Amino acid sequence: MSGHPGNPEPLSPRAKLAVTAGKAAAAVSRAAGRGSGSVIGGRVALKLDPDLLGRLAQHLDVILVSATNGKTTTTRLIAEALRASGPVVSNALGANMPAGITSALAGGSDAKYGVIEVDEKYLAGVARDTTPKAIALLNLSRDQLDRAAETRMLAEKWREGLNGTKAVVIANADDPLIVWAASSSPNVVWVAAGQEWKDDAWSCPSCGGVMQRPGDDWFCGECGFRRPAPSWALNGDHVLDPHGSAWPIHLQLPGRANKANAATSAAVAAVFGVPPQVALERMYQVQAVAGRYDVVTFQNRELRLLLAKNPAGWLETFSLIDGPPAPVILSVNARGADGTDTSWLWDVDYGRLAGHPIMVIGDRRLDLAVRLEVAGVDFRVCETLDEAVTVAPPGQIELIANYTAFQDVRRRVGN
């Protein structure tokens, strides 16, 4: 599948004004120390030209990536792989609603590909505006229940929004909610990427019946909805392509979940003619994604920064950390961007941290303390990151934080 021929059509005077005003607003925001400015810049630009997102996307081969977990990393891996075939513009820092996406695309007039992470709630609308060539759907699980719809409703929205899309949909065959959402699309490439967290997929999204889950397979005993046969698969440290060839995955990013992200990314790259070997080799360049997985030095201690925003994400993160007696700092907030409801803490198996010295910080450290108490895990509540690092026993510290807590930590350690 090739890029659009020739140069992009010049933007209208109104669109140019919108882009300029957006960039100016972003620059003011950055100068005031309020972050990258991409969201406010995009909002200003869209106010002046509500159709700007579509205009900026018209010369690009657009790839959209959506999921509850792994969007930012997979977006980065796909972008890296596609650079083998041409220049890429991407919202690499994760501003994934229409304003942030508009800001990102405004900087990509010379690009061939637009690789865009999209918040789950906005996927159908952004797909309508940008006419993507490919859409990657990774997983759906409970997250921000006070803001996002219940997962099955979200899958239903995706299914309606993607009905009949001309895009190639690259979708995880192991997640029943993703399969349900993607099944309305005429052209789906199924990837066996795995599903560690299964607690949101015990009832059939098609009829509400109980799902049968023998081994890695799944099906509904009542209506016959079942796992499709994948053409790509994650198999240990290899990606199996549709011809049955096994390609080694070499990543600097840790864990099974990132191998699954790489498998999906290789399937996306192949849609655009980038061979798996080339795609996977390029993914090795990615060391950290918006601070995630970075090892930083703070107060003469090494901290590895890990992001976990919801039960599925915490489960994957527990499998990444060094075993006991590695010290662990847990930080949880419940601000707007996190979701203000912390009841999800009860869905996480914190018993898996037994044997680790645990320090607890963050706005909702007492909520987390109650949860750990019930799990029978030893912990210590600390007021600040500085205190937690000071009292942590020797060794590299594993720091796991949810979204705004993670940003707080990055600011404090100067990352």
N, C-alpha and C positions, 0 to 999 in steps of 0.2 A: 504494500500500500504506500503510495508516494505522497509527498507533500504537495501543497498547492503550487501550481506553476507560477513563475513570474513574481513580480513584486506585489506587496499588498496594495490594495486601493488606498489612495490618500484619505486620511480622515477628514470629515467635514469641518468647517470652521468651528461649529458648536462643540464637536467632539474634541477638537484640539484645545479649545478653551477649557473644557472640562478636565482634560488630562493635565494641562498646565496648572489649573487651580488646585487640583488634587495633589500634585507634587509640591506645590507651595505650602498647602496645609500640612502635608506630611513633614516638610522641612521645619516648619514652625514647631510642630509637636516634638520632633527630635531635639531641636534646639532648647526646648523647655524641659528636656529630660523625661518625656512621657512615653518612652519606648520608640518603636520603629516608625510610628506615624502612618502605617499602611492602612489601618482601619479608618481613621479620620480622613485620610487622603481619599480613600475610595468612596466614603460617604459623600464628601463634597463633590467629587467627580460625578457620581450617580445622580446627585441632586440637579446638577446642571444638564446632564444628558442621561436620562433613565435607560436608554438603549445602549449605553457605552460598552457594557460587558460583551454584548453580541458583536459590536463593531470591532472591538479589539481582538476578538477571537476569530474573525472571519478568514484571516490569512493563515491560520495555524491548523495543524493536525492536533486536536485537543484530546487529551487523555484525562479522564476524571477518576479519582480514587476515593472511595468512601467505605467506612467501617466504624465500629465502635473502638477497636484497638488496632494500632499499626498503620494508620493512615499516613502520618508524617514520614515515618521510616520508609514505607513502600513508595510513597511519592518520590522521595530522595533516590531510592534505588532505581526506579524506572527512569528518572531524569538522567541519572548517571549512565545507564545502559543506552538510552536513546542518543546521548551525545556522540556515540559512535557513528551516527547517521546524519547529524546536523545540530545546529544551535537550539538550545532549549530555554524556555522561560518557565519559571515555576514559583509557586508560593512556598518556598522552602522553609520559611519560619512558622508555617502552620496557621496563618490568618486565613481561615477556611470558609468564611461566609461571603456573600456577594461583594461587600465593600473591600475586603482584603484581597479577594481574587481579582477584582477590577484593578486595584493598585498594582498587583504583581504583573498582570498582563500589560499594563501601561508602560512597563519598562522593557517590553519584549518585541519592539517593532521589527527587529532583524531575525527573530527566531523562526524556526521551522515547526517546532513542537511546543505545545503548551501542556505541561504536566501539572495537574491541579488537584490538590487535596480539597475535598468538599465535606462540610459538616453534614451529618446524616439528614437533618431536617430540610436542608436546602438542595439535596441532590437533584430532585426532579426539576426544580426551577432552573438550576444552573445548567442542567442538561438541555433544557428547552432553549436557553439563551445562547449556548456555545456550540451546539450541534457537534458533539464529540465524535471522534472516529472510534474510540475505545473507552470502556468504563470498567474499572476493576472494583469488584465487591468482595470484601475479605471476610467479614463476620458481623453479627449483630448480637449484642448482649445488653443487659440492663445497665443503664448509665444515666445520671442526672434525671432521676425519675420525676423531679418537680418541673423539669423543662421539656424533656423529650417525651414523646409518646411511649407507651408500653411497646416492647419490641415487636410483638406480632402486628400491632397497628402500623408501626414504622415499615415493616416488611410489606404490608399491604399497600402503603403509600408508594413505596418504591415500585412495586409490581404494576400499579396503575400508571405511575409516571413514566416507566420505561416500556410500557406496552407498545410494541411495534417499532421500537427505536431502530434506526439504521446503524447504530454503533455496534461494534463487536463487544459483547459483554464477557469479561473474563471473571469467573465466579468460583467461589469455594464450594466444591461438591460435598464437603463434609459438614457444612452448616445448613440444617434444614430450612432455617429462616432465609438464608441467602439464596438457596435453591428455589424456594417459593417466590422470592422477589424477582429473581432473574428469569423465571420460566415463561414470563410473558414476552420475552425478547426473542426475535426470530433467529439470532445468530449468537450462540453462547459457546464459549470455550470453557470446559469444566476443568478445574485444578483440584487435585486431592492435596489440600494444604493442611489438613488435620483440624481437630477441634478439641482442645484440652478442656475448656469450660463447657459443660453440657446442660447446666441447670436452667437455661432459658429455652431448651429445645426438647422437652419431654412430651409436649402435646403437638399434634399435627397442625401446621399452619393452614392446611387446606380444609380439614373437616373438624378439627378439635379433638380427634381421637388420640389414644395413647400411642406414642412412637415406640417401636421395637428397635433396640440398638445392640444387635449381636456384633461383638468385636468393633471393627471400624465401619461396618455397614449400618444403615438405618432404613426403616420403612414404616409406613402406617398400616397396621393390620386391618383397618376399617375401610379406607378409601383407595389404598394401593399407591399413594404418593410415596416415591422412594428415591434413594440416592442415585443420581445419574452416573453413568460410566465416565470417569475422568479421562481426558486425553493427555494431561500433564499431571505429574505427581511428585511430591516430596518423598524421597526414600532415603532416610538416614542423612548422610552428608552429600546426597546427590539429587539432582533434578532429572526425572525421566521425561523425555520429550515424546511427542505423539508417535515417533518411529521406534520408541523403545530404547533409544540411546540414553546412557546415563552420563550426566555432566557434573563434575565435582563443584561443590559450593565452597569457596574460600571467602569468609567474611571476617572483618575485624569486629563486627557487632556480635554480641554474645547471644546464645540461646536458641532453642528450637523455633520459637515464634519468628525470629528473624530469618531463619532458613526457609520457613513457610512464606514470609514476605518476599524472599529472593526467588522462590519458585514461581509465585504469581507474577513477579516483575519480569522474569525470563519469558513467561507466556505472553505478557503484554508486548515486550520488545519484539518477539517473533512476529506479531501482527504487522509490525512495521519493517520486517525484513532483517532485523538484527539477529544473527545466529546466537543460540544459547551460550556457546563458549565465549563469544565476544561480550555478550551481556553480563555474564557472571564474572568474567575477569574484571570488567569495569566496576562492578559493585564492590570489589575489594577496596577501592579507594575510600569508601565511606567509613570514617572512624567513629563519628558521633553525629547525632541528629538533634539540632537545637538544644545542645547541652546534655542530651540523654546519653548515658553510658560513659560520659567523660570521667576521667580520674583527675581530681584537682587536689592541690596542696592548700591546706587551711590550718593555721595555728600549728605548723610543723607536723600535721597529720595528713595522710592520704585518704580522700573520700571518693568513692565511686557513686556518681549521681544516677539514680534510677527513677523513672516516672511510672506510677501505677494509679490509674484514675477510677477503676471500677473493679468488681470482683474478678472478672476474667483476667484483667491486667495484673492484679496482685498475684493471682495463681501462677501466671507465666513468670513473673518477676521472682517469686520465691525459688523457682527452679534455676535462676541465674546466679544467685548469690553464693559466695563461698560458704562452706559448712561451718558449724560451730568449731572453735569459739570465736569466729569472726564477729566483731561488734556491729550492731545494726541500729541505725537511727530511723525512726518512723515519724513522718510529719503529715498531719491531715488538717486541711482547712475546709470550710464549707461556705465559701463566698459565691457570688453569682456565677462565675465561670466554672465552679466545681459542681454546682447544684447544692442547695442549702439543706437538703435532706441527707443525714448521715446513717440512715437505717441500713444502707448497703454494707456497713462494717460487719453486720451480723452474718452476711453471706460469705465472708472471707474466712478461710481456715487458718487462723493465726496460730493454731497448734503446731503448724509446720515450722514455726520459729523456735520451738523448744530447744534449749541448750545454748542459744545465742544470748549474750548480754544485750539487752534492748533498752534504748533511750527513746522517750516519746516527747515530741514537741509539736508546735502548730496551734492554730486557733482552737481546734477541737481535740486537744490532747487528752482532755478528761473523758470525752466520749470514747476515745480509743483506749484509754486506760481501763475503763469499765469492761470493754470488749476483751482486752487481754487478760483481765482478772478472771473473767468467766472461762476463758480458754485455758486457764491454769498455767499461764506463761509468766515468768519473772520479768519485771520491767522497772524502769525508773522514770518518773515524770520530770522533765527539765523545762525551765522557763524559756531558754533561748538555744539557738544552734551552738553558740560559743560554749555554753555550759555543758551541753550534751557531748561536744567534742572533748572538753576538758576531763569529764568523768569517764569517758569511754576507755575500756581496757586496751592494751596494745594491739596493733594489727591494722590493716586497711579497713576503714569503716565503710560498710554498705549503707547508703542513705536512700531510703525509699519514700517518695513524697507524692501526694496527688497534685493536681494541676497548679493552683496558685501557690501552694506550699513549695512546689518545685521552683517556681519563679522567684519566690522569696529567698530560697537557698542560693540560687544562682546569683542574685544581686549581692547577697552577703559575702559570698566567696569570690566575687568579682569575676564570674564566668560569663 
